[in-house]
Amino acid sequence: MSFTVLIPARLASTRLPNKPLADIGGVPMVVRVAQRAIKSGAVRAVVAADSTEIIEQCRAFGVSAVLTRTDHPSGSDRLAQACDLLGLDDAELVVNVQGDEPLIDPALIDAVAHLLEQRPDCAMSTAAHAIDQLADWLNPNVVKVVLDAHRTALYFSRSPIPAARDFAGQAWWKTGSTLPPPLRHVGIYGYRVGFLRQFPKLPQAPLEQLEALEQLRALWHGHRIAVHITEQAPGLGVDTPEDLARVRQLLV
């Protein structure tokens, strides 16, 4: 199979200004992400940027990049334009790797792409891993996902799901339950290009607005999302200056 990795990158960031260009051992963060993505089985990894500054830095390190509009309301809009700029066919597959994941595992990228290829009934694919800490299950910043028997997403939520009736607020999966532990959603997505072009045009879903989770738009409109369960937690992402300091210690 063949697929393309797309990495959206924009300079505006509330908690960490100019985040894509944050220096990690002399290399901009978005370049670090692309270098990891290139180690996957993708035919290419392309940064979809909103500024010429990001484009120039990428090209200086031999990373492919395309310049997209600055007014895109979401990352999926930016990726849809990147597909047009790259001339991708509707039947092709792309994997969206976030530009603040310099420790992304190339094997996870491959797994998400291969899963979508194997699931013609799904428009998207993503990943999840088991939660083992009660604090994570209760944390609204940790997105949870519930699956059906075929590992297709039923729902994503910031709330602790699934919630056992008799163990509210407790780690029910550590009480001898035969049910599998809850799953944390990992923010990596595979798309069929045709659906990615359609997705930004779909009306926002009420549940999407309530939970502030864009993937709920796909479920709301009847599209299916296949989920790969990974044994390993994803590498540390960078949202804050503290995250950046920890990543620098690991990579420098």
Order of alpha helices (4+ residues) and beta strands (2+ residues): beta-beta-beta-alpha-beta-alpha-beta-alpha-beta-alpha-beta-alpha-beta-beta-beta-alpha-alpha-alpha-beta-alpha
